[in-house]
């Protein structure tokens, strides 16, 4: 049951932001930029596991991943000059995100 509650809460947040993007895209962008998913995941993980050592590792992993995950948006930022369509911008962002994932993994293997 808890699993479905988590899905419902997450889905409502995503659906709300998507709806809001059509009405007030700047506000929707700000709301999505908030670490809502991370905050919810930390809360859910704590109440499910009650293990602060794992929660702390989870939080540090998120902290390292956030700047790396922003690489996804680079093709959209550069699109003003390189003029890619949405699909190519999105796929290029996914490639950069995959590279960022390997960097994230390497950071935690080294540490």
Secondary structure, DSSP 4 states (H G I P E B T S, - for coil): -HHHHHHHHHHHHHHHHHHHHHH-HHHHHHHHHS-HHHHHHHHHHHHHH--HHHHHHHHHHHHHHHHHHGGGGHHHHHHHHH---HHHHHHHHHHHHHHHHHHHHHHHHH-
